[in-house]
Amino acid sequence: MSSSSQTTQKIPLHHRPDDTGYRLIELPPELESLLESENAPVFVIPSLFSFFYLSTSLSLTRVLTYIFINLSLSSLTLESSEASALLKTPDRTYSLRQKNTSNSVILLSPTSSDQGMAAISTIRETVELELAPQTPVASGGPLKNTGSRGKWHEMFGKGR
């Protein structure tokens, strides 16, 4: 067959970014199970957070779209701490950490006009949920003066 007789099917791709701030969240298996359970919480994320798209192990085929949680009615809460934002379930606490990715993810949306796709956002970082310790870390208070001035002073500052 010659190349002129072969038909090539094309999908038009348009660049149409929107104003929504998207984030990709990698879910631990136990949190995914909670969200997929029969009594899954439904919630709304406060306005200080962008709309989040959730994904398990960065698999874009399982984007969870029912992640709006009503904080007053749900068993999930978002809080802040000195180090990071926290997501609390009835039995676990997760800290949210932003990680930059080496490969960007392009978020596509179908277009109604020409059967094509529109690139609406490029995601360059993911949010990772890490299990936080159950007991609060005790602050040791102010630093104590041990007389040592650090390694540089120990090595080079004695003769001064």
Secondary structure, DSSP 4 states (H G I P E B T S, - for coil): --TTT-------EEE---S--EEEEEPPHHHHHHHHSTT---EE--TTSPEEEEEETTEEEEEE----EETTTSS-EEEE-SSSEEEE-SS-EEEEEEEEEEEEEEEEEE-SSSS-EEEEEEEEEEEEEEEPPSSPPPP--SPP--S---HHHHHHSTT-
